[in-house]
Amino acid sequence: MTDDIKSLKEHLKRGQRILGFDVGTKTIGLALSDISFTIATPLDTIRRTKFGKDVEILRALVEQHKVGAFVIGLPVNMDGTEGPRCQGVRQFAKNLEERLPLPTVFWDERLSTAAIERMLIDADRSRKRRAELVDKLAAAYILQGALDRMGG
């Protein structure tokens, strides 16, 4: 695992994609890059159950979409410190790496969910519809930031 998004491309084979994660306690929002690493698209939201079951869903998505790397949003505090949520996400990533050993980069996700919530409110989405969309859209927001830094 690394924080260096620029070196991630070196680990990817032609035609592979990057899977972006917004890891929450109840759900995991997922987004997928295109093969040119330019655009992040919301993919799905997984309701978390047992870790083993979650990994099997992720394994199937990795195979289906030819995923070669992960970008995982890291919920850093506004002052730049890491709290219990970061520890939980880091542990999730460590456990995931043991079962799906792909190159993984953490990406600072400060304000991603808030930005998506604002966008959905501005788009006049109902509270229920926002709840359905926010996790995978936040994952796309996180992944898009990483792709932009990576330089396509």
Buried (B, 14 or more C-beta within 10 A) or exposed (E): EEEEBEEBBEBBEEEBBBBBBBBBEEBBBBBBBEBEBEBBBBBBBBEBEEEEEBBEBBEEBBEEBBBBBBBBBBBBEEEEEEEEBBEBBBEBBEBBBEEBEBBBBBBBBBEBBEBBBEBBEEEEBEEEEBBEBBBBBBBBBBBBBBBEEBEE
